[in-house]
Amino acid sequence: MRPDKTSAFLRCLRGKTDAELQAVAAAMTNAAAVYGQPHLHVGRGLRDLGRGFYESRVTRDLRLVFSVKGDALVFDFAGNHDGVRAYLRNRR
């Protein structure tokens, strides 16, 4: 699997520090490496959110939401827990 980003995802990352952006890149690479191996998901902070969406935890306050399209993990949102809940509500 390969990580991919949408323009909405890139907008979510505006204003993040270099350290946060490096952590996001590492989380995306991690997610791509272990996706499809459920026994590794918990240890790497991956979680199935339902309706085809998954979450990758970067830090306690930063989570990435992605979906699977072909051979790519398409990252579409970055935010905190409440932001993820709002994002999913708007995707129904």
N, CA, C and O atoms as a GROMACS GRO file, in nm:
protein
  368
    1MET      N    1   0.084  -0.118   0.000
    1MET     CA    2   0.000   0.000   0.000
    1MET      C    3   0.090   0.125   0.000
    1MET      O    4   0.200   0.125   0.053
    2ARG      N    5   0.037   0.227  -0.061
    2ARG     CA    6   0.111   0.354  -0.062
    2ARG      C    7   0.022   0.464  -0.005
    2ARG      O    8  -0.098   0.466  -0.031
    3PRO      N    9   0.079   0.556   0.071
    3PRO     CA   10  -0.001   0.668   0.124
    3PRO      C   11  -0.021   0.775   0.017
    3PRO      O   12   0.068   0.803  -0.063
    4ASP      N   13  -0.140   0.834   0.018
    4ASP     CA   14  -0.172   0.943  -0.074
    4ASP      C   15  -0.244   1.051   0.008
    4ASP      O   16  -0.303   1.021   0.111
    5LYS      N   17  -0.239   1.175  -0.039
    5LYS     CA   18  -0.298   1.286   0.034
    5LYS      C   19  -0.395   1.363  -0.056
    5LYS      O   20  -0.370   1.380  -0.175
    6THR      N   21  -0.505   1.409   0.003
    6THR     CA   22  -0.596   1.496  -0.071
    6THR      C   23  -0.561   1.641  -0.040
    6THR      O   24  -0.486   1.669   0.054
    7SER      N   25  -0.615   1.733  -0.118
    7SER     CA   26  -0.589   1.874  -0.092
    7SER      C   27  -0.653   1.916   0.041
    7SER      O   28  -0.600   2.003   0.110
    8ALA      N   29  -0.766   1.854   0.078
    8ALA     CA   30  -0.829   1.883   0.207
    8ALA      C   31  -0.736   1.843   0.322
    8ALA      O   32  -0.727   1.914   0.422
    9PHE      N   33  -0.669   1.731   0.306
    9PHE     CA   34  -0.575   1.684   0.409
    9PHE      C   35  -0.460   1.784   0.423
    9PHE      O   36  -0.421   1.817   0.535
   10LEU      N   37  -0.408   1.830   0.313
   10LEU     CA   38  -0.298   1.927   0.318
   10LEU      C   39  -0.341   2.057   0.386
   10LEU      O   40  -0.263   2.118   0.458
   11ARG      N   41  -0.468   2.098   0.363
   11ARG     CA   42  -0.519   2.218   0.430
   11ARG      C   43  -0.525   2.197   0.581
   11ARG      O   44  -0.499   2.290   0.657
   12CYS      N   45  -0.558   2.076   0.624
   12CYS     CA   46  -0.564   2.045   0.768
   12CYS      C   47  -0.428   2.057   0.834
   12CYS      O   48  -0.419   2.080   0.955
   13LEU      N   49  -0.322   2.041   0.757
   13LEU     CA   50  -0.187   2.043   0.813
   13LEU      C   51  -0.124   2.181   0.817
   13LEU      O   52  -0.014   2.198   0.869
   14ARG      N   53  -0.193   2.281   0.762
   14ARG     CA   54  -0.138   2.417   0.765
   14ARG      C   55  -0.117   2.461   0.909
   14ARG      O   56  -0.202   2.437   0.996
   15GLY      N   57  -0.005   2.524   0.934
   15GLY     CA   58   0.024   2.577   1.066
   15GLY      C   59   0.088   2.476   1.161
   15GLY      O   60   0.121   2.511   1.274
   16LYS      N   61   0.104   2.352   1.118
   16LYS     CA   62   0.169   2.251   1.202
   16LYS      C   63   0.320   2.276   1.203
   16LYS      O   64   0.376   2.324   1.105
   17THR      N   65   0.383   2.242   1.313
   17THR     CA   66   0.528   2.259   1.324
   17THR      C   67   0.599   2.153   1.241
   17THR      O   68   0.538   2.055   1.197
   18ASP      N   69   0.728   2.174   1.220
   18ASP     CA   70   0.808   2.076   1.146
   18ASP      C   71   0.806   1.940   1.216
   18ASP      O   72   0.799   1.836   1.150
   19ALA      N   73   0.814   1.941   1.348
   19ALA     CA   74   0.811   1.815   1.424
   19ALA      C   75   0.678   1.743   1.405
   19ALA      O   76   0.674   1.621   1.391
   20GLU      N   77   0.568   1.819   1.405
   20GLU     CA   78   0.436   1.758   1.384
   20GLU      C   79   0.425   1.701   1.244
   20GLU      O   80   0.370   1.592   1.224
   21LEU      N   81   0.476   1.774   1.145
   21LEU     CA   82   0.470   1.726   1.007
   21LEU      C   83   0.554   1.600   0.988
   21LEU      O   84   0.515   1.510   0.913
   22GLN      N   85   0.667   1.592   1.056
   22GLN     CA   86   0.749   1.471   1.050
   22GLN      C   87   0.676   1.354   1.115
   22GLN      O   88   0.683   1.241   1.065
   23ALA      N   89   0.607   1.379   1.226
   23ALA     CA   90   0.530   1.274   1.293
   23ALA      C   91   0.414   1.227   1.205
   23ALA      O   92   0.382   1.109   1.202
   24VAL      N   93   0.351   1.321   1.133
   24VAL     CA   94   0.243   1.285   1.041
   24VAL      C   95   0.297   1.197   0.929
   24VAL      O   96   0.236   1.095   0.895
   25ALA      N   97   0.409   1.235   0.871
   25ALA     CA   98   0.470   1.155   0.764
   25ALA      C   99   0.505   1.015   0.813
   25ALA      O  100   0.483   0.917   0.742
   26ALA      N  101   0.558   1.005   0.934
   26ALA     CA  102   0.592   0.874   0.991
   26ALA      C  103   0.466   0.790   1.014
   26ALA      O  104   0.466   0.670   0.988
   27ALA      N  105   0.359   0.853   1.062
   27ALA     CA  106   0.233   0.780   1.086
   27ALA      C  107   0.173   0.731   0.954
   27ALA      O  108   0.119   0.620   0.948
   28MET      N  109   0.184   0.812   0.849
   28MET     CA  110   0.131   0.770   0.719
   28MET      C  111   0.210   0.651   0.666
   28MET      O  112   0.151   0.556   0.614
   29THR      N  113   0.341   0.656   0.678
   29THR     CA  114   0.426   0.546   0.633
   29THR      C  115   0.397   0.419   0.713
   29THR      O  116   0.388   0.310   0.658
   30ASN      N  117   0.383   0.436   0.845
   30ASN     CA  118   0.350   0.325   0.933
   30ASN      C  119   0.217   0.260   0.893
   30ASN      O  120   0.207   0.138   0.883
   31ALA      N  121   0.117   0.343   0.871
   31ALA     CA  122  -0.016   0.293   0.835
   31ALA      C  123  -0.008   0.213   0.705
   31ALA      O  124  -0.069   0.107   0.694
   32ALA      N  125   0.065   0.264   0.609
   32ALA     CA  126   0.078   0.195   0.480
   32ALA      C  127   0.151   0.062   0.496
   32ALA      O  128   0.122  -0.034   0.425
   33ALA      N  129   0.246   0.056   0.589
   33ALA     CA  130   0.324  -0.066   0.609
   33ALA      C  131   0.245  -0.177   0.676
   33ALA      O  132   0.266  -0.294   0.646
   34VAL      N  133   0.153  -0.141   0.767
   34VAL     CA  134   0.083  -0.245   0.844
   34VAL      C  135  -0.062  -0.265   0.804
   34VAL      O  136  -0.127  -0.358   0.853
   35TYR      N  137  -0.116  -0.180   0.716
   35TYR     CA  138  -0.256  -0.195   0.678
   35TYR      C  139  -0.279  -0.335   0.620
   35TYR      O  140  -0.200  -0.384   0.540
   36GLY      N  141  -0.387  -0.397   0.662
   36GLY     CA  142  -0.420  -0.531   0.615
   36GLY      C  143  -0.364  -0.640   0.704
   36GLY      O  144  -0.382  -0.759   0.676
   37GLN      N  145  -0.296  -0.602   0.811
   37GLN     CA  146  -0.242  -0.697   0.909
   37GLN      C  147  -0.302  -0.661   1.045
   37GLN      O  148  -0.236  -0.596   1.127
   38PRO      N  149  -0.428  -0.702   1.071
   38PRO     CA  150  -0.501  -0.656   1.190
   38PRO      C  151  -0.429  -0.675   1.322
   38PRO      O  152  -0.446  -0.594   1.414
   39HIS      N  153  -0.349  -0.779   1.335
   39HIS     CA  154  -0.279  -0.799   1.462
   39HIS      C  155  -0.175  -0.691   1.490
   39HIS      O  156  -0.132  -0.675   1.604
   40LEU      N  157  -0.134  -0.617   1.388
   40LEU     CA  158  -0.039  -0.507   1.406
   40LEU      C  159  -0.108  -0.371   1.421
   40LEU      O  160  -0.044  -0.275   1.464
   41HIS      N  161  -0.236  -0.362   1.388
   41HIS     CA  162  -0.306  -0.234   1.390
   41HIS      C  163  -0.305  -0.169   1.527
   41HIS      O  164  -0.279  -0.050   1.540
   42VAL      N  165  -0.334  -0.248   1.631
   42VAL     CA  166  -0.345  -0.191   1.765
   42VAL      C  167  -0.213  -0.130   1.808
   42VAL      O  168  -0.211  -0.018   1.861
   43GLY      N  169  -0.104  -0.200   1.789
   43GLY     CA  170   0.026  -0.150   1.829
   43GLY      C  171   0.071  -0.028   1.752
   43GLY      O  172   0.156   0.047   1.799
   44ARG      N  173   0.017  -0.008   1.634
   44ARG     CA  174   0.056   0.106   1.551
   44ARG      C  175  -0.046   0.219   1.553
   44ARG      O  176  -0.031   0.318   1.481
   45GLY      N  177  -0.151   0.206   1.633
   45GLY     CA  178  -0.249   0.314   1.647
   45GLY      C  179  -0.348   0.322   1.534
   45GLY      O  180  -0.404   0.429   1.510
   46LEU      N  181  -0.373   0.213   1.463
   46LEU     CA  182  -0.474   0.212   1.357
   46LEU      C  183  -0.607   0.164   1.414
   46LEU      O  184  -0.611   0.074   1.498
   47ARG      N  185  -0.713   0.224   1.366
   47ARG     CA  186  -0.846   0.188   1.415
   47ARG      C  187  -0.947   0.199   1.303
   47ARG      O  188  -0.946   0.295   1.226
   48ASP      N  189  -1.034   0.100   1.294
   48ASP     CA  190  -1.142   0.100   1.195
   48ASP      C  191  -1.254   0.188   1.250
   48ASP      O  192  -1.306   0.161   1.358
   49LEU      N  193  -1.291   0.291   1.176
   49LEU     CA  194  -1.396   0.383   1.219
   49LEU      C  195  -1.532   0.348   1.159
   49LEU      O  196  -1.632   0.411   1.190
   50GLY      N  197  -1.535   0.247   1.072
   50GLY     CA  198  -1.660   0.209   1.006
   50GLY      C  199  -1.681   0.288   0.878
   50GLY      O  200  -1.616   0.389   0.854
   51ARG      N  201  -1.775   0.239   0.797
   51ARG     CA  202  -1.812   0.304   0.670
   51ARG      C  203  -1.692   0.329   0.579
   51ARG      O  204  -1.692   0.423   0.500
   52GLY      N  205  -1.588   0.244   0.591
   52GLY     CA  206  -1.474   0.256   0.501
   52GLY      C  207  -1.367   0.355   0.544
   52GLY      O  208  -1.275   0.383   0.467
   53PHE      N  209  -1.378   0.408   0.665
   53PHE     CA  210  -1.280   0.504   0.715
   53PHE      C  211  -1.196   0.440   0.825
   53PHE      O  212  -1.244   0.356   0.901
   54TYR      N  213  -1.071   0.483   0.831
   54TYR     CA  214  -0.978   0.435   0.933
   54TYR      C  215  -0.907   0.554   0.995
   54TYR      O  216  -0.900   0.662   0.935
   55GLU      N  217  -0.856   0.534   1.116
   55GLU     CA  218  -0.786   0.640   1.187
   55GLU      C  219  -0.647   0.593   1.222
   55GLU      O  220  -0.625   0.477   1.259
   56SER      N  221  -0.552   0.684   1.211
   56SER     CA  222  -0.415   0.659   1.254
   56SER      C  223  -0.382   0.768   1.355
   56SER      O  224  -0.388   0.887   1.323
   57ARG      N  225  -0.346   0.728   1.476
   57ARG     CA  226  -0.313   0.826   1.580
   57ARG      C  227  -0.167   0.868   1.566
   57ARG      O  228  -0.077   0.784   1.561
   58VAL      N  229  -0.146   0.998   1.559
   58VAL     CA  230  -0.010   1.054   1.552
   58VAL      C  231   0.035   1.088   1.694
   58VAL      O  232   0.140   1.043   1.739
   59THR      N  233  -0.046   1.168   1.762
   59THR     CA  234  -0.025   1.203   1.902
   59THR      C  235  -0.161   1.194   1.971
   59THR      O  236  -0.261   1.159   1.909
   60ARG      N  237  -0.161   1.224   2.098
   60ARG     CA  238  -0.289   1.219   2.170
   60ARG      C  239  -0.391   1.315   2.109
   60ARG      O  240  -0.511   1.288   2.109
   61ASP      N  241  -0.343   1.426   2.056
   61ASP     CA  242  -0.433   1.529   2.004
   61ASP      C  243  -0.437   1.537   1.852
   61ASP      O  244  -0.506   1.624   1.798
   62LEU      N  245  -0.366   1.451   1.782
   62LEU     CA  246  -0.365   1.458   1.636
   62LEU      C  247  -0.390   1.320   1.577
   62LEU      O  248  -0.316   1.225   1.602
   63ARG      N  249  -0.496   1.312   1.499
   63ARG     CA  250  -0.534   1.186   1.435
   63ARG      C  251  -0.553   1.210   1.286
   63ARG      O  252  -0.593   1.318   1.244
   64LEU      N  253  -0.524   1.107   1.208
   64LEU     CA  254  -0.539   1.114   1.063
   64LEU      C  255  -0.650   1.019   1.022
   64LEU      O  256  -0.657   0.906   1.071
   65VAL      N  257  -0.736   1.063   0.931
   65VAL     CA  258  -0.844   0.978   0.880
   65VAL      C  259  -0.811   0.946   0.735
   65VAL      O  260  -0.775   1.033   0.656
   66PHE      N  261  -0.825   0.817   0.702
   66PHE     CA  262  -0.799   0.775   0.565
   66PHE      C  263  -0.898   0.667   0.523
   66PHE      O  264  -0.966   0.606   0.605
   67SER      N  265  -0.903   0.647   0.392
   67SER     CA  266  -0.983   0.540   0.334
   67SER      C  267  -0.893   0.466   0.234
   67SER      O  268  -0.785   0.514   0.198
   68VAL      N  269  -0.939   0.352   0.190
   68VAL     CA  270  -0.860   0.271   0.098
   68VAL      C  271  -0.920   0.283  -0.041
   68VAL      O  272  -1.040   0.259  -0.061
   69LYS      N  273  -0.837   0.320  -0.137
   69LYS     CA  274  -0.879   0.330  -0.278
   69LYS      C  275  -0.776   0.255  -0.360
   69LYS      O  276  -0.666   0.304  -0.383
   70GLY      N  277  -0.812   0.135  -0.406
   70GLY     CA  278  -0.718   0.054  -0.483
   70GLY      C  279  -0.600   0.013  -0.398
   70GLY      O  280  -0.617  -0.051  -0.294
   71ASP      N  281  -0.481   0.051  -0.441
   71ASP     CA  282  -0.361   0.015  -0.366
   71ASP      C  283  -0.308   0.134  -0.285
   71ASP      O  284  -0.191   0.135  -0.246
   72ALA      N  285  -0.394   0.234  -0.259
   72ALA     CA  286  -0.351   0.353  -0.186
   72ALA      C  287  -0.436   0.375  -0.061
   72ALA      O  288  -0.556   0.347  -0.058
   73LEU      N  289  -0.370   0.426   0.042
   73LEU     CA  290  -0.440   0.477   0.159
   73LEU      C  291  -0.453   0.626   0.136
   73LEU      O  292  -0.353   0.698   0.133
   74VAL      N  293  -0.575   0.674   0.120
   74VAL     CA  294  -0.599   0.815   0.087
   74VAL      C  295  -0.632   0.891   0.215
   74VAL      O  296  -0.740   0.874   0.272
   75PHE      N  297  -0.539   0.973   0.259
   75PHE     CA  298  -0.556   1.052   0.380
   75PHE      C  299  -0.633   1.178   0.345
   75PHE      O  300  -0.595   1.252   0.254
   76ASP      N  301  -0.744   1.202   0.419
   76ASP     CA  302  -0.834   1.312   0.384
   76ASP      C  303  -0.858   1.411   0.497
   76ASP      O  304  -0.909   1.520   0.473
   77PHE      N  305  -0.821   1.375   0.621
   77PHE     CA  306  -0.847   1.466   0.732
   77PHE      C  307  -0.742   1.447   0.840
   77PHE      O  308  -0.695   1.336   0.863
   78ALA      N  309  -0.706   1.556   0.905
   78ALA     CA  310  -0.616   1.554   1.022
   78ALA      C  311  -0.675   1.648   1.125
   78ALA      O  312  -0.708   1.763   1.096
   79GLY      N  313  -0.689   1.598   1.247
   79GLY     CA  314  -0.745   1.681   1.354
   79GLY      C  315  -0.752   1.605   1.484
   79GLY      O  316  -0.700   1.494   1.497
   80ASN      N  317  -0.817   1.667   1.582
   80ASN     CA  318  -0.830   1.603   1.712
   80ASN      C  319  -0.953   1.511   1.714
   80ASN      O  320  -1.022   1.496   1.614
   81HIS      N  321  -0.978   1.450   1.829
   81HIS     CA  322  -1.086   1.353   1.842
   81HIS      C  323  -1.221   1.413   1.801
   81HIS      O  324  -1.296   1.351   1.724
   82ASP      N  325  -1.251   1.532   1.850
   82ASP     CA  326  -1.379   1.596   1.817
   82ASP      C  327  -1.386   1.631   1.669
   82ASP      O  328  -1.493   1.620   1.608
   83GLY      N  329  -1.275   1.672   1.612
   83GLY     CA  330  -1.272   1.701   1.469
   83GLY      C  331  -1.299   1.579   1.385
   83GLY      O  332  -1.369   1.586   1.284
   84VAL      N  333  -1.244   1.464   1.427
   84VAL     CA  334  -1.269   1.338   1.355
   84VAL      C  335  -1.416   1.302   1.362
   84VAL      O  336  -1.475   1.261   1.262
   85ARG      N  337  -1.478   1.317   1.480
   85ARG     CA  338  -1.621   1.286   1.494
   85ARG      C  339  -1.704   1.375   1.401
   85ARG      O  340  -1.796   1.326   1.336
   86ALA      N  341  -1.672   1.504   1.396
   86ALA     CA  342  -1.746   1.596   1.309
   86ALA      C  343  -1.725   1.559   1.162
   86ALA      O  344  -1.819   1.562   1.083
   87TYR      N  345  -1.602   1.525   1.126
   87TYR     CA  346  -1.571   1.485   0.989
   87TYR      C  347  -1.656   1.364   0.949
   87TYR      O  348  -1.714   1.362   0.840
   88LEU      N  349  -1.664   1.265   1.036
   88LEU     CA  350  -1.741   1.144   1.004
   88LEU      C  351  -1.890   1.174   0.997
   88LEU      O  352  -1.961   1.118   0.913
   89ARG      N  353  -1.940   1.261   1.084
   89ARG     CA  354  -2.083   1.299   1.079
   89ARG      C  355  -2.118   1.361   0.944
   89ARG      O  356  -2.226   1.337   0.890
   90ASN      N  357  -2.027   1.440   0.891
   90ASN     CA  358  -2.051   1.509   0.764
   90ASN      C  359  -2.035   1.418   0.643
   90ASN      O  360  -2.066   1.459   0.531
   91ARG      N  361  -1.987   1.297   0.663
   91ARG     CA  362  -1.965   1.202   0.553
   91ARG      C  363  -2.078   1.100   0.537
   91ARG      O  364  -2.067   1.009   0.455
   92ARG      N  365  -2.184   1.114   0.614
   92ARG     CA  366  -2.295   1.018   0.604
   92ARG      C  367  -2.372   1.035   0.479
   92ARG      O  368  -2.469   0.962   0.455
   0.00000   0.00000   0.00000
